[in-house]
Amino acid sequence: MSEIFDKIDKVVDRYNEIEQQMADPDVLADHVRLTELAQERTELSDLVETYRTYRRLGEEVVQARELAEMEEDAEMAALAAEEIDRLAAEREGLEGRLRALLIPRDPRDDKNVFIEIRAGTGGDEAGIFAADLLRMYSRYAESRRWKTEIVDESETGVGGYKEVILSIKGKGAYSRLKYESGVHRVQRVPQTESQGRIHTSAATVAVMPELDDLDITLDERDLQITAEFSSGPGGQHMQKNQTAARVIHKPSGIMVKIQSERSLTQNKRLAFAIIQARLEEMERDKQSASVAAERKAQVGSGDRSEKIRTYNYPQSRVTDHRVGFTSYNLPVVMDGDLDPFIDALTLADETEKLAAATE
């Protein structure tokens, strides 16, 4: 814990320095500089105040022990011991919070997400598995009272998907789902298999945060926008007008067709948002590839080239290969019970980041 305290002491020194600067008349006259310092102070204040409370509790524990040692009355000594236990437990809880506060926060954690699921190897069975994953994420979102909507889909005709994009809106959606990016593998006997042989199929999942307009600016000169007729369920009145938006980002070749909304303008706006998210994800993949060359750990990297999880139906087993976590209740997992996996991945990621923060 000494390395952590050394790190926190530096943060406290910076916090005190900021407060001194904010009292400087020259800084008070500079609105831009004052705003920058106030924002930095706000970002550090939670850690600093928690640390001050932690230190205060430590002093109170020392004082309580000294009093307990001097107390001759057995009843008063017992009360003092209880107070020491209470203070120590409260201090221990703050120690865990201090560790968490040292971890750099991902500014995208509170954002809504797009989950893009694509069938991989395995033919029709891969498409059916993609549909199973769509249901799994939809049920997980439902359990957290998040709003979901399929914004783009390409069906296989056998109850599966070649590709489907699910929009999930809810506070903390990205923080909970960001570790799902990667290749998901399924091992089971397909419904179409008459010999009862186990097949292995795969689907690729990409989790992309919905970006603010300022995160990535699209140049409309790079976009090819086409209005098309909508189709699919509920599209009777929509088919009378060209309300579907087909947008191609020419530099990257990304193509998105959206028809979930009732107007061309709304569908264009949603298509732009998905293209922005994909471009951001492509940039993250480049950065992750560079980092992965220097680090063995892959948790949180979003590397979609590796198989991150296997769903084995004959053994009712689901294993996440990044952290070695296994559940032997596959039906519950496929019904959206993902928290045990997400918690294990989050812990592994935070442990790694904490180690980096205290180096």
Order of alpha helices (4+ residues) and beta strands (2+ residues): alpha-alpha-alpha-alpha-beta-alpha-beta-beta-alpha-beta-beta-beta-beta-beta-alpha-beta-beta-beta-alpha-alpha
